[in-house]
Amino acid sequence: MHPRLYVNGVLAGAALHEASWGAAGAFAIGRGMLNGGRTGWWKGGVDEAEVLDHPASAEEIERISGSPASPPSPTPSPPVSSSPTPTSPAPSPRPACQYPEWRQAGYSTGARVSYKNKHWEAKQQIYPDNRNPPDSFPGWKSLGDCPMS
């Protein structure tokens, strides 16, 4: 299964999900469930959500969103100038953490998060009532610094 997320008709994300699960209870958007408890609340709003029981075609995405299901057009290049342009110093590299930022929530063994510009992996089940961040709880293993970009 390849769940996909479209925002205003443009593909914003996709994932590979091969394992099946027994979904019991009501379908919910904006939170997760761990050991029977509601967790992982979405910080923000959700408006006009549609969930399909089948892969949507480009035409269906266009119909639902009212926008063409195509990537955004490229940004035009600035005009070429013959006069020299003053240069500014290059921006300092910043950490480019690839995992979601840690927050107090439940995590499964093997889950990966970013915290204080480092990557972390859960060595065990982390329950939602654990308020200890990865750098102060032995249930997390440091995977090193986030790469610089």
Secondary structure, DSSP 4 states (H G I P E B T S, - for coil): ---EEEETTEEEEE----------S---SS-EEETTEEE---SS---S----SSPPPHHHHHHHHSS-SSPPPPPPPPPP-SSPPPP-PPPPP-B---SPBP-SS-B-TT-EEEETTEEEEESS-B-TT----GGG-TTEEEEEEPPB-
